[in-house]
């Protein structure tokens, strides 16, 4: 007998035993917050306020304190009975369908020594649509599959831009950097993920990024000028971190002249006068009013989780912190 799952906004879905909650919600027409779907990124965390669950997979992104507080990962847990979860479904994704489509490499552009921008060309009748911030799973000619955030503008989904960092010894990196050429035929599935802009009207909108975590934020920045005046944030600031100046391979002020930009280096060269350390610390040094701030963070799990914990502790509403953690494959 299926169990009834009730969300904070009173939406409900049915969940069978053996099916993780995230998939059960999707089968019921509801999309819940999620990221990697493997338990590693923590994007699907939810708090159980009534009922019990059983883990079907490992949950490396949950801390002991979170487990004790009733937090679970909906991509790893099944319902042991009727449940109430303190999360809401993401209505904005209901009309965005996931497809598997062919594509061809349109261009390959080296942005830095270890970063390649790959632009994919879709068939004219693809009908592909996505929200700024989402990602795709792409499969190489050799059958290797990896996830990459889209850096392109959703207003023109005929081409998709990806920013790909070389991973030493990585099988997919070898393809992108050593073998790929224009017109190569590939397949991808998407859009995927729940990293997209919510209501930011009148708020101070802050982006935190490290490395190629800037890619989905570039996509979001491209959509902001099209917001109606009543929907626009009070301000926009981008904090982008790297080790050395060469790691910051885009001209953010040129891409988004309406946004403030703070480059942050963890290993700055002599004479560097900009921000140092971690992006979340640089943000706090500006003494922001966290009561009227929304934060979107993308980068390593260590950065996104560290930023979440620090900013919530300092007073940020946890429902105004959204993250996409890049979980890197080992090969």
N, C-alpha and C positions, 0 to 999 in steps of 0.2 A: 504494500500500500504506500503510495507517495506521501511525503510530508509537505506541510504548508509552510512556506517561508514568507514572513512579513517584513517589509522594509520600513524605514523611519517615515516615509511619506505614504504609508499604508498600501503601497503596491504589493502584490503577492504573486508567487509562482510556486509550482509544484516540483519537488525534488525526490527522485528515486534513490535508493541505496546503491552505492557503487558509482554514482555520478557526482563529480565535484560541483559545488554550488555555483561556480561561475558558469559552467556549461549548462546546468539546469536552468539558470536564469535566462541564458541566451535562447534555449529551447522554448522558454515561455514568453519570448518576445521582449525581454528586458536586458539591458546592457549595464553591467556593473563595472566600477573602476577596476582596471587591471593593466598589467604591463607585459612581462616576459612569459607568463603562464607556467613557469617552472618552479615557483617558490623562492627564486633567488633575488628578485628586485624589490619585493615588498609593496608593489603598487596596488595590490588587491586586498590590503589589510582592512578588516572590518571587526567591529566589536559585537559580540553576542550578548544581548540583554536578556534573553530567555531561551532555554533549551540547551541541547548538547550537540556536539559534532565529533567526528572521528577523522583523524588524518589518514589520507590515502598515499601521500608522498611526504618526503622530508620538507621541513620548513626552516631553511637556514636563515631567512631574513627576519624571523621573529626572535625577539629577546625574551629572556626568562621573565622579566617584568611585564612584558606585553602578554605573554601566555597567562600569567597570574591575573592580569586585568581583564581576561576574557577576549583578547584579540585573537583572530584567526586569519588565515589566508584563504580566500574563497576559491583559489585555483588548486588547493591541495586538500580541502576538507569536504566530506559528505555529511549530510544531516542524519543524526541519530533519532530524530523526532521532529515535531513542529518547532520552528525557530523564529526568533525575532532578532533582526540585525539592525544596528544603528548606522545604516548607510541608505542612500537613495539611488535609484536607477538614473542613468544618464540619458535623458530623453533626446538630447541633441544628436545622439548616434543612431537613433531608431531608423532614420531614413537613409543612413549610409551603409550600403550593402558591401560585403566582402566578396571579392571576385578573384579567380585565378586567370591571369591574362598573359599572352605573349608580349614581348617588347624587344626592341633592338637598341644597342648602344648607339646613341647619337653623337656623343663626343666624350673625350677623356681629357681633363685639364688638371695639371699638377698645381695645387694650391700651396703646398709646402713640400719639403723633402719627403715627408711621410704621410701626406694627405692628398688624396685624389678626389676631384669632383667628377662623378660619373653622371652624365645626362642620358636618360632613357627616353626613347621615342615609342609612343603607343600607337596601336592601329587607329585609323580614323573613326571607326565605329565602336571603340572600346567602352565608351560611356562610363569612364572611371571618375569617381568623385571622392574627395577626402576632406577632412578638417585639418587646418594648420596645426602641426604638432604630432600627427600620427606617423606610423612607420609601415614598411612593407617587409615581407619575407621574400627574398630573391634567390633563385636557384641558378647556379652556374651551368655551363655546358657539361661539366663533369658530374653534375648531380649534387654539388655541395650547396647547402642552404644556410643563409645568414639573414639577420634582421638589420635594417637600416632606416633611420628617420629620414623623412623627406624635407628638403630645404627649399622646395619650390612653392610657388604661389598657387593656392587651390583654384584661383580664378582661371588658370590655364593648366588643366590637367592632361593636356596632350603630350607634355613632356614632364619628366620627373627628375629632379636633381638630388643626388646623394653625395654626402661628403664622407669619404672612407679613409680611415687611418690604417696604415700598414701595421699588422701584428707580426712580430718576428716569428718565423716558422709557420705562420698561418696558411692553411691550404687555400682559403678564399683570397687572402692577400696576394698570394703568388699569382692567382689568376688576374686580379685587378691590376697589379703593378707590372707584371712581366708578360702576360699572355693576351689580355683583353685588347680588342681593336674595334673601331667603329663598324656597325652593322652586325656584330655578333648577336645571335638570337638567344634570348633568355626567357625565363618565365618568372612571374612574381605573383604573390597572393597578398591582397590588401584591400582597403586600408585596415590597419590593426592598431590596437592601443587606445587608451582613453586620455592621453595627454593633449588637451585642447583648451582654448580659452573659454572660461565661464563668464559670468556677468562681472565686469570690471568697472562698470560705470561709476565715475566719481572717486575711484580708488587710486592710490599710488601703485602702479603696476611695476614690479621688479622681476627681472629675469636674472637667474644665476646659472652660469654655464662653465664647464671645463672642457677643454679639447674640442672634439667634434660634437659635443653636446650643444654647440651653438647652432647646429643644423635645423632642428625643429623650431628653435627660437627665431631664426631668420624667416622661416615660413610664417610664424605668428606675426612678426614685425611687418611683413608685407601686407597682412590683412587689416592692420589697425587703421590706416588712412581711409578705409571704406566704411568704417563704423559710423552710424548716425551720431550726430553731436550728443544726443542724450545717452548714448551707449559708451562714449569714450572715457578712458581713464583720466584722472586729474593730471597724472604725469607718468612717464615711462623711463625706466633706467635699466641699462644692461651692464651687468658685472660679468666679465669673461676672464677666466683664469687659465694660465699655462705656466710652464716652467721658465721658458725664455721668450723674448719678444717674437721670435720666429714662429712660436706656437700659436700666436694670434694672427692668423693668416687672412682675415677679412677686414675690410675697411667698414666697420660698423657705422660710423657717422655718415658715410656716403650712402650706405644701404638704408639707414633710418635716421635722417637728419632731425626728425622731431624728438628723438630719444636721447637721453643722456647716456654716456658711455664711460665706464670705469674699467680699464685694463688692470689685471691683477697678476703678478708674477710670484711664484713660490721660490724661484732661484734666480733673482734678478741680477743682471750684470752690474758692474761698478758704474756708478753715475745714474742709475735708475731712480727717478724721482716720483714714480707712481706708487700705487698701492701694492702691498706685499702680503704674502701669506695665503689664506683661504678666502674664497669669494664671499662666504657668509660673514666672515669677520670684517672684511672691507665694507660690506653693506652696513653692518652695525656701527662701524666707526662714523658713518654719516648721521648717526643719531636719528633714525627714521621714526615716524609715528606709526608703530606697528598696528594700532587699532584701526587704521584706515589704509592698510597695505594688503596687497595680494601678491604672492610669490610663486613663480614658476621656475623650477630648477631641473636641469638636465646635465648628467655627467655620470661619474662613477657612483656605485651604491654607497661608498664611504662618504662622498660629498653630499649626496641627496639626503641620506639618513642623518648625517651630522648636522646639515643645515636645518632639517626639520626639527630635530631635537633642540638645537640651540635657539632657534627663532620662536618656537612654541613656548619654550621656557621663559623667553623674554617678553612674551605677551601676544604673539601672533595667533590669530584665530586658526586652529588646525585645519578648519574647512577651507581656509584661504591659502593653504600650501599645497601645491600640486607638483608632482615630480615624475620624471621618466629616467629611471636608472639604466645606464648602458651596462649590460651584462656581457662581458667579452668571452667569446669561445676560446677554448684552450688550443684549438688547431684550425 
